[in-house]
Amino acid sequence: MTQVKLDKSLAEDLITSKLRILKQFIDEILARWNESSSKDFLEKARTGIYENAEDDAVELRQLLLDYTKLQEILNNL
């Protein structure tokens, strides 16, 4: 892994910006299905309540994983 030196405030700004973008994508998926909770959406997609939601559910899971990873990085700066 390559390491680079980066000012802490710049790193925080970059990560915060990326988190904001991920949140926007998450909100767009939830709005498409008229849901306010990712947990509820994923459960409804899993149980078949929402037909044809598989692609959005997979994308949402990945977005949530990315969001969590970045949040951890931000917290550990």
Protein Blocks (a to p, Z undefined) as FASTA:
>chain_A
ZZddddfklmmmmmmmmmmmmmmmmmmmmmmnopabfklmmmmmmnomaghklmmmmmmm
mmmmmmmmmmmmmmmZZ
